[in-house]
């Protein structure tokens, strides 16, 4: 399944898109100038961990995550 990708024309468009899609704390951190080598590596580790975690229940992407992946009493 291919998800619709919004068009990005400039950096401000990209920032608006990122602000809508990322958790506020993540956007604020990255937008605040987190360019250090340690920060880039930490984000790689977090991304890999998130991808592995999604694979466990068979979820293809964060955008596909919903209540059907949670086994909780009604």
CHARMM-style PDB file with segment names, atoms N, HN, CA, C and O in Angstrom:
ATOM      1  N   UNK     1       0.829  -1.170   0.000  1.00  0.00      PROA
ATOM      2  CA  UNK     1       0.000   0.000   0.000  1.00  0.00      PROA
ATOM      3  C   UNK     1       0.882   1.244   0.000  1.00  0.00      PROA
ATOM      4  O   UNK     1       1.780   1.358   0.834  1.00  0.00      PROA
ATOM      5  N   UNK     2       0.650   2.145  -0.889  1.00  0.00      PROA
ATOM      6  HN  UNK     2      -0.080   2.052  -1.566  1.00  0.00      PROA
ATOM      7  CA  UNK     2       1.439   3.373  -0.971  1.00  0.00      PROA
ATOM      8  C   UNK     2       0.663   4.509  -0.342  1.00  0.00      PROA
ATOM      9  O   UNK     2      -0.480   4.779  -0.712  1.00  0.00      PROA
ATOM     10  N   UNK     3       1.291   5.170   0.610  1.00  0.00      PROA
ATOM     11  HN  UNK     3       2.219   4.951   0.912  1.00  0.00      PROA
ATOM     12  CA  UNK     3       0.640   6.299   1.262  1.00  0.00      PROA
ATOM     13  C   UNK     3       0.886   7.563   0.452  1.00  0.00      PROA
ATOM     14  O   UNK     3       1.933   7.709  -0.178  1.00  0.00      PROA
ATOM     15  N   UNK     4      -0.069   8.464   0.469  1.00  0.00      PROA
ATOM     16  HN  UNK     4      -0.920   8.345   0.981  1.00  0.00      PROA
ATOM     17  CA  UNK     4       0.061   9.731  -0.234  1.00  0.00      PROA
ATOM     18  C   UNK     4       1.140  10.571   0.435  1.00  0.00      PROA
ATOM     19  O   UNK     4       1.107  10.762   1.650  1.00  0.00      PROA
ATOM     20  N   UNK     5       2.083  11.067  -0.331  1.00  0.00      PROA
ATOM     21  HN  UNK     5       2.110  10.912  -1.318  1.00  0.00      PROA
ATOM     22  CA  UNK     5       3.124  11.935   0.195  1.00  0.00      PROA
ATOM     23  C   UNK     5       2.808  13.373  -0.174  1.00  0.00      PROA
ATOM     24  O   UNK     5       2.673  13.693  -1.355  1.00  0.00      PROA
ATOM     25  N   UNK     6       2.688  14.247   0.823  1.00  0.00      PROA
ATOM     26  HN  UNK     6       2.798  13.987   1.783  1.00  0.00      PROA
ATOM     27  CA  UNK     6       2.417  15.645   0.512  1.00  0.00      PROA
ATOM     28  C   UNK     6       3.611  16.275  -0.195  1.00  0.00      PROA
ATOM     29  O   UNK     6       4.754  15.865   0.004  1.00  0.00      PROA
ATOM     30  N   UNK     7       3.334  17.260  -1.009  1.00  0.00      PROA
ATOM     31  HN  UNK     7       2.405  17.593  -1.171  1.00  0.00      PROA
ATOM     32  CA  UNK     7       4.409  17.951  -1.724  1.00  0.00      PROA
ATOM     33  C   UNK     7       5.085  18.948  -0.803  1.00  0.00      PROA
ATOM     34  O   UNK     7       4.437  19.662  -0.038  1.00  0.00      PROA
ATOM     35  N   UNK     8       6.393  18.974  -0.897  1.00  0.00      PROA
ATOM     36  HN  UNK     8       6.919  18.393  -1.519  1.00  0.00      PROA
ATOM     37  CA  UNK     8       7.188  19.903  -0.107  1.00  0.00      PROA
ATOM     38  C   UNK     8       7.908  20.806  -1.084  1.00  0.00      PROA
ATOM     39  O   UNK     8       8.690  20.332  -1.908  1.00  0.00      PROA
ATOM     40  N   UNK     9       7.652  22.121  -1.002  1.00  0.00      PROA
ATOM     41  HN  UNK     9       7.017  22.507  -0.333  1.00  0.00      PROA
ATOM     42  CA  UNK     9       8.251  23.060  -1.938  1.00  0.00      PROA
ATOM     43  C   UNK     9       9.462  23.783  -1.386  1.00  0.00      PROA
ATOM     44  O   UNK     9      10.334  24.200  -2.148  1.00  0.00      PROA
ATOM     45  N   UNK    10       9.529  23.936  -0.072  1.00  0.00      PROA
ATOM     46  HN  UNK    10       8.820  23.597   0.547  1.00  0.00      PROA
ATOM     47  CA  UNK    10      10.667  24.624   0.537  1.00  0.00      PROA
ATOM     48  C   UNK    10      10.826  24.154   1.978  1.00  0.00      PROA
ATOM     49  O   UNK    10      10.061  23.317   2.456  1.00  0.00      PROA
ATOM     50  N   UNK    11      11.807  24.690   2.651  1.00  0.00      PROA
ATOM     51  HN  UNK    11      12.429  25.370   2.263  1.00  0.00      PROA
ATOM     52  CA  UNK    11      12.118  24.229   4.003  1.00  0.00      PROA
ATOM     53  C   UNK    11      10.981  24.514   4.981  1.00  0.00      PROA
ATOM     54  O   UNK    11      10.754  23.730   5.903  1.00  0.00      PROA
ATOM     55  N   UNK    12      10.272  25.608   4.800  1.00  0.00      PROA
ATOM     56  HN  UNK    12      10.455  26.245   4.051  1.00  0.00      PROA
ATOM     57  CA  UNK    12       9.150  25.915   5.688  1.00  0.00      PROA
ATOM     58  C   UNK    12       8.016  24.905   5.507  1.00  0.00      PROA
ATOM     59  O   UNK    12       7.359  24.528   6.478  1.00  0.00      PROA
ATOM     60  N   UNK    13       7.783  24.464   4.259  1.00  0.00      PROA
ATOM     61  HN  UNK    13       8.316  24.771   3.471  1.00  0.00      PROA
ATOM     62  CA  UNK    13       6.790  23.409   4.028  1.00  0.00      PROA
ATOM     63  C   UNK    13       7.190  22.138   4.763  1.00  0.00      PROA
ATOM     64  O   UNK    13       6.357  21.471   5.377  1.00  0.00      PROA
ATOM     65  N   UNK    14       8.466  21.814   4.694  1.00  0.00      PROA
ATOM     66  HN  UNK    14       9.144  22.355   4.196  1.00  0.00      PROA
ATOM     67  CA  UNK    14       8.990  20.621   5.364  1.00  0.00      PROA
ATOM     68  C   UNK    14       8.836  20.742   6.879  1.00  0.00      PROA
ATOM     69  O   UNK    14       8.448  19.778   7.539  1.00  0.00      PROA
ATOM     70  N   UNK    15       9.135  21.917   7.434  1.00  0.00      PROA
ATOM     71  HN  UNK    15       9.450  22.700   6.897  1.00  0.00      PROA
ATOM     72  CA  UNK    15       8.983  22.136   8.870  1.00  0.00      PROA
ATOM     73  C   UNK    15       7.524  21.974   9.307  1.00  0.00      PROA
ATOM     74  O   UNK    15       7.246  21.350  10.330  1.00  0.00      PROA
ATOM     75  N   UNK    16       6.590  22.541   8.525  1.00  0.00      PROA
ATOM     76  HN  UNK    16       6.816  23.048   7.694  1.00  0.00      PROA
ATOM     77  CA  UNK    16       5.168  22.415   8.856  1.00  0.00      PROA
ATOM     78  C   UNK    16       4.733  20.951   8.839  1.00  0.00      PROA
ATOM     79  O   UNK    16       4.003  20.500   9.721  1.00  0.00      PROA
ATOM     80  N   UNK    17       5.192  20.213   7.819  1.00  0.00      PROA
ATOM     81  HN  UNK    17       5.785  20.579   7.102  1.00  0.00      PROA
ATOM     82  CA  UNK    17       4.864  18.794   7.711  1.00  0.00      PROA
ATOM     83  C   UNK    17       5.438  18.018   8.907  1.00  0.00      PROA
ATOM     84  O   UNK    17       4.747  17.200   9.515  1.00  0.00      PROA
ATOM     85  N   UNK    18       6.697  18.284   9.231  1.00  0.00      PROA
ATOM     86  HN  UNK    18       7.258  18.948   8.737  1.00  0.00      PROA
ATOM     87  CA  UNK    18       7.334  17.607  10.367  1.00  0.00      PROA
ATOM     88  C   UNK    18       6.624  17.947  11.674  1.00  0.00      PROA
ATOM     89  O   UNK    18       6.430  17.071  12.517  1.00  0.00      PROA
ATOM     90  N   UNK    19       6.234  19.209  11.852  1.00  0.00      PROA
ATOM     91  HN  UNK    19       6.391  19.921  11.167  1.00  0.00      PROA
ATOM     92  CA  UNK    19       5.537  19.617  13.075  1.00  0.00      PROA
ATOM     93  C   UNK    19       4.223  18.852  13.234  1.00  0.00      PROA
ATOM     94  O   UNK    19       3.853  18.483  14.348  1.00  0.00      PROA
ATOM     95  N   UNK    20       3.517  18.611  12.126  1.00  0.00      PROA
ATOM     96  HN  UNK    20       3.817  18.910  11.221  1.00  0.00      PROA
ATOM     97  CA  UNK    20       2.245  17.874  12.186  1.00  0.00      PROA
ATOM     98  C   UNK    20       2.453  16.388  12.454  1.00  0.00      PROA
ATOM     99  O   UNK    20       1.645  15.764  13.142  1.00  0.00      PROA
ATOM    100  N   UNK    21       3.527  15.820  11.920  1.00  0.00      PROA
ATOM    101  HN  UNK    21       4.183  16.327  11.362  1.00  0.00      PROA
ATOM    102  CA  UNK    21       3.696  14.357  11.986  1.00  0.00      PROA
ATOM    103  C   UNK    21       4.509  13.850  13.165  1.00  0.00      PROA
ATOM    104  O   UNK    21       4.339  12.705  13.583  1.00  0.00      PROA
ATOM    105  N   UNK    22       5.385  14.677  13.704  1.00  0.00      PROA
ATOM    106  HN  UNK    22       5.523  15.607  13.364  1.00  0.00      PROA
ATOM    107  CA  UNK    22       6.244  14.229  14.806  1.00  0.00      PROA
ATOM    108  C   UNK    22       5.628  14.590  16.144  1.00  0.00      PROA
ATOM    109  O   UNK    22       4.907  15.583  16.249  1.00  0.00      PROA
ATOM    110  N   UNK    23       5.906  13.792  17.170  1.00  0.00      PROA
ATOM    111  HN  UNK    23       6.491  12.986  17.084  1.00  0.00      PROA
ATOM    112  CA  UNK    23       5.502  14.209  18.513  1.00  0.00      PROA
ATOM    113  C   UNK    23       6.147  15.563  18.820  1.00  0.00      PROA
ATOM    114  O   UNK    23       7.274  15.816  18.395  1.00  0.00      PROA
ATOM    115  N   UNK    24       5.457  16.421  19.543  1.00  0.00      PROA
ATOM    116  HN  UNK    24       4.541  16.215  19.888  1.00  0.00      PROA
ATOM    117  CA  UNK    24       5.935  17.776  19.815  1.00  0.00      PROA
ATOM    118  C   UNK    24       7.340  17.792  20.389  1.00  0.00      PROA
ATOM    119  O   UNK    24       8.177  18.587  19.962  1.00  0.00      PROA
ATOM    120  N   UNK    25       7.606  16.919  21.356  1.00  0.00      PROA
ATOM    121  HN  UNK    25       6.926  16.273  21.703  1.00  0.00      PROA
ATOM    122  CA  UNK    25       8.919  16.920  21.992  1.00  0.00      PROA
ATOM    123  C   UNK    25      10.024  16.586  20.987  1.00  0.00      PROA
ATOM    124  O   UNK    25      11.116  17.150  21.061  1.00  0.00      PROA
ATOM    125  N   UNK    26       9.752  15.680  20.054  1.00  0.00      PROA
ATOM    126  HN  UNK    26       8.865  15.222  19.994  1.00  0.00      PROA
ATOM    127  CA  UNK    26      10.745  15.307  19.042  1.00  0.00      PROA
ATOM    128  C   UNK    26      10.962  16.463  18.078  1.00  0.00      PROA
ATOM    129  O   UNK    26      12.101  16.812  17.768  1.00  0.00      PROA
ATOM    130  N   UNK    27       9.868  17.058  17.600  1.00  0.00      PROA
ATOM    131  HN  UNK    27       8.942  16.774  17.851  1.00  0.00      PROA
ATOM    132  CA  UNK    27      10.012  18.184  16.675  1.00  0.00      PROA
ATOM    133  C   UNK    27      10.783  19.322  17.328  1.00  0.00      PROA
ATOM    134  O   UNK    27      11.712  19.864  16.730  1.00  0.00      PROA
ATOM    135  N   UNK    28      10.408  19.691  18.549  1.00  0.00      PROA
ATOM    136  HN  UNK    28       9.653  19.251  19.035  1.00  0.00      PROA
ATOM    137  CA  UNK    28      11.083  20.794  19.234  1.00  0.00      PROA
ATOM    138  C   UNK    28      12.560  20.523  19.417  1.00  0.00      PROA
ATOM    139  O   UNK    28      13.387  21.421  19.261  1.00  0.00      PROA
ATOM    140  N   UNK    29      12.893  19.288  19.749  1.00  0.00      PROA
ATOM    141  HN  UNK    29      12.221  18.558  19.876  1.00  0.00      PROA
ATOM    142  CA  UNK    29      14.295  18.928  19.935  1.00  0.00      PROA
ATOM    143  C   UNK    29      15.075  19.050  18.628  1.00  0.00      PROA
ATOM    144  O   UNK    29      16.147  19.653  18.588  1.00  0.00      PROA
ATOM    145  N   UNK    30      14.528  18.473  17.564  1.00  0.00      PROA
ATOM    146  HN  UNK    30      13.657  17.982  17.596  1.00  0.00      PROA
ATOM    147  CA  UNK    30      15.216  18.515  16.280  1.00  0.00      PROA
ATOM    148  C   UNK    30      15.254  19.928  15.706  1.00  0.00      PROA
ATOM    149  O   UNK    30      16.260  20.340  15.128  1.00  0.00      PROA
ATOM    150  N   UNK    31      14.173  20.657  15.863  1.00  0.00      PROA
ATOM    151  HN  UNK    31      13.356  20.322  16.333  1.00  0.00      PROA
ATOM    152  CA  UNK    31      14.097  22.010  15.347  1.00  0.00      PROA
ATOM    153  C   UNK    31      15.033  22.947  16.104  1.00  0.00      PROA
ATOM    154  O   UNK    31      15.429  23.992  15.587  1.00  0.00      PROA
ATOM    155  N   UNK    32      15.380  22.568  17.319  1.00  0.00      PROA
ATOM    156  HN  UNK    32      15.059  21.719  17.738  1.00  0.00      PROA
ATOM    157  CA  UNK    32      16.266  23.398  18.133  1.00  0.00      PROA
ATOM    158  C   UNK    32      17.729  23.288  17.762  1.00  0.00      PROA
ATOM    159  O   UNK    32      18.572  23.881  18.436  1.00  0.00      PROA
ATOM    160  N   UNK    33      18.061  22.552  16.716  1.00  0.00      PROA
ATOM    161  HN  UNK    33      17.376  22.071  16.169  1.00  0.00      PROA
ATOM    162  CA  UNK    33      19.447  22.490  16.262  1.00  0.00      PROA
ATOM    163  C   UNK    33      20.201  21.267  16.746  1.00  0.00      PROA
ATOM    164  O   UNK    33      21.395  21.358  17.028  1.00  0.00      PROA
ATOM    165  N   UNK    34      19.547  20.145  16.847  1.00  0.00      PROA
ATOM    166  HN  UNK    34      18.576  20.072  16.618  1.00  0.00      PROA
ATOM    167  CA  UNK    34      20.197  18.917  17.289  1.00  0.00      PROA
ATOM    168  C   UNK    34      20.966  18.307  16.126  1.00  0.00      PROA
ATOM    169  O   UNK    34      20.471  17.406  15.449  1.00  0.00      PROA
ATOM    170  N   UNK    35      22.182  18.802  15.896  1.00  0.00      PROA
ATOM    171  HN  UNK    35      22.584  19.534  16.446  1.00  0.00      PROA
ATOM    172  CA  UNK    35      22.966  18.294  14.768  1.00  0.00      PROA
ATOM    173  C   UNK    35      24.181  17.476  15.174  1.00  0.00      PROA
ATOM    174  O   UNK    35      24.894  16.967  14.310  1.00  0.00      PROA
ATOM    175  N   UNK    36      24.433  17.339  16.475  1.00  0.00      PROA
ATOM    176  HN  UNK    36      23.853  17.753  17.178  1.00  0.00      PROA
ATOM    177  CA  UNK    36      25.646  16.661  16.914  1.00  0.00      PROA
ATOM    178  C   UNK    36      25.710  15.199  16.501  1.00  0.00      PROA
ATOM    179  O   UNK    36      24.679  14.567  16.271  1.00  0.00      PROA
ATOM    180  N   UNK    37      26.912  14.667  16.408  1.00  0.00      PROA
ATOM    181  HN  UNK    37      27.749  15.181  16.595  1.00  0.00      PROA
ATOM    182  CA  UNK    37      27.108  13.268  16.006  1.00  0.00      PROA
ATOM    183  C   UNK    37      26.412  12.313  16.966  1.00  0.00      PROA
ATOM    184  O   UNK    37      25.810  11.328  16.539  1.00  0.00      PROA
ATOM    185  N   UNK    38      26.492  12.602  18.264  1.00  0.00      PROA
ATOM    186  HN  UNK    38      26.982  13.402  18.611  1.00  0.00      PROA
ATOM    187  CA  UNK    38      25.862  11.735  19.251  1.00  0.00      PROA
ATOM    188  C   UNK    38      24.354  11.746  19.055  1.00  0.00      PROA
ATOM    189  O   UNK    38      23.708  10.700  19.122  1.00  0.00      PROA
ATOM    190  N   UNK    39      23.792  12.927  18.814  1.00  0.00      PROA
ATOM    191  HN  UNK    39      24.317  13.777  18.760  1.00  0.00      PROA
ATOM    192  CA  UNK    39      22.348  13.039  18.602  1.00  0.00      PROA
ATOM    193  C   UNK    39      21.935  12.252  17.370  1.00  0.00      PROA
ATOM    194  O   UNK    39      20.934  11.536  17.408  1.00  0.00      PROA
ATOM    195  N   UNK    40      22.701  12.369  16.250  1.00  0.00      PROA
ATOM    196  HN  UNK    40      23.515  12.950  16.219  1.00  0.00      PROA
ATOM    197  CA  UNK    40      22.328  11.637  15.041  1.00  0.00      PROA
ATOM    198  C   UNK    40      22.355  10.156  15.284  1.00  0.00      PROA
ATOM    199  O   UNK    40      21.474   9.446  14.798  1.00  0.00      PROA
ATOM    200  N   UNK    41      23.335   9.651  16.022  1.00  0.00      PROA
ATOM    201  HN  UNK    41      24.050  10.227  16.417  1.00  0.00      PROA
ATOM    202  CA  UNK    41      23.436   8.219  16.326  1.00  0.00      PROA
ATOM    203  C   UNK    41      22.296   7.788  17.249  1.00  0.00      PROA
ATOM    204  O   UNK    41      21.724   6.714  17.066  1.00  0.00      PROA
ATOM    205  N   UNK    42      21.966   8.616  18.232  1.00  0.00      PROA
ATOM    206  HN  UNK    42      22.431   9.489  18.380  1.00  0.00      PROA
ATOM    207  CA  UNK    42      20.874   8.286  19.150  1.00  0.00      PROA
ATOM    208  C   UNK    42      19.564   8.148  18.385  1.00  0.00      PROA
ATOM    209  O   UNK    42      18.780   7.240  18.664  1.00  0.00      PROA
ATOM    210  N   UNK    43      19.320   9.018  17.443  1.00  0.00      PROA
ATOM    211  HN  UNK    43      19.956   9.755  17.217  1.00  0.00      PROA
ATOM    212  CA  UNK    43      18.091   8.934  16.653  1.00  0.00      PROA
ATOM    213  C   UNK    43      18.078   7.678  15.797  1.00  0.00      PROA
ATOM    214  O   UNK    43      17.020   7.075  15.614  1.00  0.00      PROA
ATOM    215  N   UNK    44      19.227   7.269  15.269  1.00  0.00      PROA
ATOM    216  HN  UNK    44      20.086   7.759  15.417  1.00  0.00      PROA
ATOM    217  CA  UNK    44      19.311   6.026  14.501  1.00  0.00      PROA
ATOM    218  C   UNK    44      18.954   4.828  15.375  1.00  0.00      PROA
ATOM    219  O   UNK    44      18.240   3.923  14.941  1.00  0.00      PROA
ATOM    220  N   UNK    45      19.449   4.827  16.598  1.00  0.00      PROA
ATOM    221  HN  UNK    45      20.029   5.562  16.951  1.00  0.00      PROA
ATOM    222  CA  UNK    45      19.161   3.739  17.531  1.00  0.00      PROA
ATOM    223  C   UNK    45      17.670   3.711  17.868  1.00  0.00      PROA
ATOM    224  O   UNK    45      17.054   2.645  17.881  1.00  0.00      PROA
ATOM    225  N   UNK    46      17.093   4.880  18.141  1.00  0.00      PROA
ATOM    226  HN  UNK    46      17.593   5.746  18.131  1.00  0.00      PROA
ATOM    227  CA  UNK    46      15.665   4.954  18.448  1.00  0.00      PROA
ATOM    228  C   UNK    46      14.819   4.495  17.270  1.00  0.00      PROA
ATOM    229  O   UNK    46      13.822   3.798  17.456  1.00  0.00      PROA
ATOM    230  N   UNK    47      15.210   4.883  16.051  1.00  0.00      PROA
ATOM    231  HN  UNK    47      16.020   5.450  15.900  1.00  0.00      PROA
ATOM    232  CA  UNK    47      14.455   4.477  14.862  1.00  0.00      PROA
ATOM    233  C   UNK    47      14.507   2.961  14.679  1.00  0.00      PROA
ATOM    234  O   UNK    47      13.485   2.327  14.416  1.00  0.00      PROA
ATOM    235  N   UNK    48      15.701   2.383  14.819  1.00  0.00      PROA
ATOM    236  HN  UNK    48      16.532   2.898  15.032  1.00  0.00      PROA
ATOM    237  CA  UNK    48      15.857   0.935  14.657  1.00  0.00      PROA
ATOM    238  C   UNK    48      15.035   0.193  15.715  1.00  0.00      PROA
ATOM    239  O   UNK    48      14.401  -0.819  15.416  1.00  0.00      PROA
ATOM    240  N   UNK    49      15.049   0.702  16.954  1.00  0.00      PROA
ATOM    241  HN  UNK    49      15.564   1.524  17.197  1.00  0.00      PROA
ATOM    242  CA  UNK    49      14.280   0.079  18.021  1.00  0.00      PROA
ATOM    243  C   UNK    49      12.783   0.158  17.729  1.00  0.00      PROA
ATOM    244  O   UNK    49      12.058  -0.812  17.949  1.00  0.00      PROA
ATOM    245  N   UNK    50      12.320   1.299  17.238  1.00  0.00      PROA
ATOM    246  HN  UNK    50      12.910   2.087  17.059  1.00  0.00      PROA
ATOM    247  CA  UNK    50      10.908   1.450  16.906  1.00  0.00      PROA
ATOM    248  C   UNK    50      10.513   0.503  15.778  1.00  0.00      PROA
ATOM    249  O   UNK    50       9.443  -0.104  15.828  1.00  0.00      PROA
ATOM    250  N   UNK    51      11.362   0.370  14.762  1.00  0.00      PROA
ATOM    251  HN  UNK    51      12.231   0.863  14.721  1.00  0.00      PROA
ATOM    252  CA  UNK    51      11.061  -0.536  13.648  1.00  0.00      PROA
ATOM    253  C   UNK    51      10.979  -1.984  14.120  1.00  0.00      PROA
ATOM    254  O   UNK    51      10.084  -2.722  13.707  1.00  0.00      PROA
ATOM    255  N   UNK    52      11.915  -2.397  14.988  1.00  0.00      PROA
ATOM    256  HN  UNK    52      12.642  -1.797  15.323  1.00  0.00      PROA
ATOM    257  CA  UNK    52      11.884  -3.763  15.542  1.00  0.00      PROA
ATOM    258  C   UNK    52      10.623  -3.985  16.373  1.00  0.00      PROA
ATOM    259  O   UNK    52       9.987  -5.035  16.282  1.00  0.00      PROA
ATOM    260  N   UNK    53      10.273  -2.995  17.175  1.00  0.00      PROA
ATOM    261  HN  UNK    53      10.790  -2.142  17.249  1.00  0.00      PROA
ATOM    262  CA  UNK    53       9.084  -3.109  18.021  1.00  0.00      PROA
ATOM    263  C   UNK    53       7.827  -3.250  17.181  1.00  0.00      PROA
ATOM    264  O   UNK    53       6.939  -4.030  17.528  1.00  0.00      PROA
ATOM    265  N   UNK    54       7.735  -2.510  16.083  1.00  0.00      PROA
ATOM    266  HN  UNK    54       8.456  -1.877  15.801  1.00  0.00      PROA
ATOM    267  CA  UNK    54       6.572  -2.610  15.202  1.00  0.00      PROA
ATOM    268  C   UNK    54       6.512  -3.967  14.504  1.00  0.00      PROA
ATOM    269  O   UNK    54       5.424  -4.467  14.219  1.00  0.00      PROA
ATOM    270  N   UNK    55       7.657  -4.558  14.230  1.00  0.00      PROA
ATOM    271  HN  UNK    55       8.541  -4.152  14.461  1.00  0.00      PROA
ATOM    272  CA  UNK    55       7.694  -5.852  13.545  1.00  0.00      PROA
ATOM    273  C   UNK    55       7.151  -6.982  14.428  1.00  0.00      PROA
ATOM    274  O   UNK    55       6.597  -7.953  13.913  1.00  0.00      PROA
ATOM    275  N   UNK    56       7.303  -6.866  15.734  1.00  0.00      PROA
ATOM    276  HN  UNK    56       7.753  -6.077  16.153  1.00  0.00      PROA
ATOM    277  CA  UNK    56       6.871  -7.931  16.641  1.00  0.00      PROA
ATOM    278  C   UNK    56       5.397  -8.292  16.458  1.00  0.00      PROA
ATOM    279  O   UNK    56       5.082  -9.476  16.331  1.00  0.00      PROA
ATOM    280  N   UNK    57       4.477  -7.315  16.441  1.00  0.00      PROA
ATOM    281  HN  UNK    57       4.733  -6.353  16.545  1.00  0.00      PROA
ATOM    282  CA  UNK    57       3.070  -7.679  16.200  1.00  0.00      PROA
ATOM    283  C   UNK    57       2.702  -7.704  14.719  1.00  0.00      PROA
ATOM    284  O   UNK    57       1.545  -7.950  14.378  1.00  0.00      PROA
ATOM    285  N   UNK    58       3.668  -7.452  13.836  1.00  0.00      PROA
ATOM    286  HN  UNK    58       4.608  -7.252  14.113  1.00  0.00      PROA
ATOM    287  CA  UNK    58       3.384  -7.477  12.403  1.00  0.00      PROA
ATOM    288  C   UNK    58       2.864  -6.170  11.845  1.00  0.00      PROA
ATOM    289  O   UNK    58       2.229  -6.162  10.791  1.00  0.00      PROA
ATOM    290  N   UNK    59       3.116  -5.068  12.526  1.00  0.00      PROA
ATOM    291  HN  UNK    59       3.632  -5.074  13.382  1.00  0.00      PROA
ATOM    292  CA  UNK    59       2.661  -3.761  12.050  1.00  0.00      PROA
ATOM    293  C   UNK    59       3.666  -3.218  11.030  1.00  0.00      PROA
ATOM    294  O   UNK    59       4.852  -3.114  11.344  1.00  0.00      PROA
ATOM    295  N   UNK    60       3.223  -2.871   9.818  1.00  0.00      PROA
ATOM    296  HN  UNK    60       2.259  -2.955   9.563  1.00  0.00      PROA
ATOM    297  CA  UNK    60       4.146  -2.435   8.783  1.00  0.00      PROA
ATOM    298  C   UNK    60       4.711  -1.031   8.961  1.00  0.00      PROA
ATOM    299  O   UNK    60       5.797  -0.744   8.457  1.00  0.00      PROA
ATOM    300  N   UNK    61       4.005  -0.154   9.662  1.00  0.00      PROA
ATOM    301  HN  UNK    61       3.124  -0.388  10.071  1.00  0.00      PROA
ATOM    302  CA  UNK    61       4.467   1.224   9.827  1.00  0.00      PROA
ATOM    303  C   UNK    61       3.719   1.890  10.971  1.00  0.00      PROA
ATOM    304  O   UNK    61       2.626   1.455  11.335  1.00  0.00      PROA
ATOM    305  N   UNK    62       4.294   2.934  11.535  1.00  0.00      PROA
ATOM    306  HN  UNK    62       5.181   3.288  11.239  1.00  0.00      PROA
ATOM    307  CA  UNK    62       3.653   3.672  12.612  1.00  0.00      PROA
ATOM    308  C   UNK    62       2.288   4.180  12.169  1.00  0.00      PROA
ATOM    309  O   UNK    62       1.344   4.199  12.959  1.00  0.00      PROA
ATOM    310  N   UNK    63       2.181   4.586  10.922  1.00  0.00      PROA
ATOM    311  HN  UNK    63       2.948   4.570  10.280  1.00  0.00      PROA
ATOM    312  CA  UNK    63       0.914   5.111  10.416  1.00  0.00      PROA
ATOM    313  C   UNK    63      -0.180   4.049  10.380  1.00  0.00      PROA
ATOM    314  O   UNK    63      -1.362   4.384  10.309  1.00  0.00      PROA
ATOM    315  N   UNK    64       0.198   2.781  10.429  1.00  0.00      PROA
ATOM    316  HN  UNK    64       1.159   2.509  10.487  1.00  0.00      PROA
ATOM    317  CA  UNK    64      -0.776   1.681  10.406  1.00  0.00      PROA
ATOM    318  C   UNK    64      -1.128   1.193  11.811  1.00  0.00      PROA
ATOM    319  O   UNK    64      -1.999   0.338  11.972  1.00  0.00      PROA
ATOM    320  N   UNK    65      -0.461   1.728  12.816  1.00  0.00      PROA
ATOM    321  HN  UNK    65       0.247   2.422  12.685  1.00  0.00      PROA
ATOM    322  CA  UNK    65      -0.684   1.302  14.193  1.00  0.00      PROA
ATOM    323  C   UNK    65      -2.051   1.780  14.675  1.00  0.00      PROA
ATOM    324  O   UNK    65      -2.382   2.961  14.572  1.00  0.00      PROA
ATOM    325  N   UNK    66      -2.834   0.847  15.200  1.00  0.00      PROA
ATOM    326  HN  UNK    66      -2.565  -0.112  15.283  1.00  0.00      PROA
ATOM    327  CA  UNK    66      -4.150   1.176  15.746  1.00  0.00      PROA
ATOM    328  C   UNK    66      -4.459   0.216  16.892  1.00  0.00      PROA
ATOM    329  O   UNK    66      -3.619  -0.601  17.269  1.00  0.00      PROA
ATOM    330  N   UNK    67      -5.653   0.316  17.436  1.00  0.00      PROA
ATOM    331  HN  UNK    67      -6.336   0.980  17.129  1.00  0.00      PROA
ATOM    332  CA  UNK    67      -6.034  -0.507  18.598  1.00  0.00      PROA
ATOM    333  C   UNK    67      -6.047  -2.000  18.308  1.00  0.00      PROA
ATOM    334  O   UNK    67      -6.007  -2.803  19.240  1.00  0.00      PROA
ATOM    335  N   UNK    68      -6.102  -2.391  17.049  1.00  0.00      PROA
ATOM    336  HN  UNK    68      -6.134  -1.739  16.291  1.00  0.00      PROA
ATOM    337  CA  UNK    68      -6.130  -3.827  16.731  1.00  0.00      PROA
ATOM    338  C   UNK    68      -4.815  -4.515  17.097  1.00  0.00      PROA
ATOM    339  O   UNK    68      -4.765  -5.743  17.165  1.00  0.00      PROA
ATOM    340  N   UNK    69      -3.754  -3.747  17.332  1.00  0.00      PROA
ATOM    341  HN  UNK    69      -3.795  -2.749  17.277  1.00  0.00      PROA
ATOM    342  CA  UNK    69      -2.462  -4.317  17.708  1.00  0.00      PROA
ATOM    343  C   UNK    69      -2.322  -4.434  19.229  1.00  0.00      PROA
ATOM    344  O   UNK    69      -1.287  -4.887  19.719  1.00  0.00      PROA
ATOM    345  N   UNK    70      -3.349  -4.033  19.975  1.00  0.00      PROA
ATOM    346  HN  UNK    70      -4.190  -3.665  19.577  1.00  0.00      PROA
ATOM    347  CA  UNK    70      -3.301  -4.074  21.430  1.00  0.00      PROA
ATOM    348  C   UNK    70      -4.314  -5.084  21.939  1.00  0.00      PROA
ATOM    349  O   UNK    70      -5.488  -5.036  21.574  1.00  0.00      PROA
ATOM    350  N   UNK    71      -3.850  -6.004  22.790  1.00  0.00      PROA
ATOM    351  HN  UNK    71      -2.896  -6.042  23.087  1.00  0.00      PROA
ATOM    352  CA  UNK    71      -4.742  -6.999  23.387  1.00  0.00      PROA
ATOM    353  C   UNK    71      -5.073  -6.535  24.789  1.00  0.00      PROA
ATOM    354  O   UNK    71      -4.335  -6.807  25.736  1.00  0.00      PROA
ATOM    355  N   UNK    72      -6.195  -5.830  24.919  1.00  0.00      PROA
ATOM    356  HN  UNK    72      -6.795  -5.609  24.150  1.00  0.00      PROA
ATOM    357  CA  UNK    72      -6.589  -5.296  26.207  1.00  0.00      PROA
ATOM    358  C   UNK    72      -8.055  -5.635  26.455  1.00  0.00      PROA
ATOM    359  O   UNK    72      -8.835  -5.751  25.510  1.00  0.00      PROA
ATOM    360  N   UNK    73      -8.435  -5.796  27.733  1.00  0.00      PROA
ATOM    361  HN  UNK    73      -7.801  -5.701  28.501  1.00  0.00      PROA
ATOM    362  CA  UNK    73      -9.835  -6.065  28.029  1.00  0.00      PROA
ATOM    363  C   UNK    73     -10.728  -4.909  27.575  1.00  0.00      PROA
ATOM    364  O   UNK    73     -10.322  -3.747  27.592  1.00  0.00      PROA
ATOM    365  N   UNK    74     -11.924  -5.246  27.180  1.00  0.00      PROA
ATOM    366  HN  UNK    74     -12.254  -6.190  27.166  1.00  0.00      PROA
ATOM    367  CA  UNK    74     -12.868  -4.223  26.682  1.00  0.00      PROA
ATOM    368  C   UNK    74     -13.349  -3.324  27.785  1.00  0.00      PROA
ATOM    369  OT1 UNK    74     -14.143  -2.416  27.539  1.00  0.00      PROA
TER     370      UNK     74
END
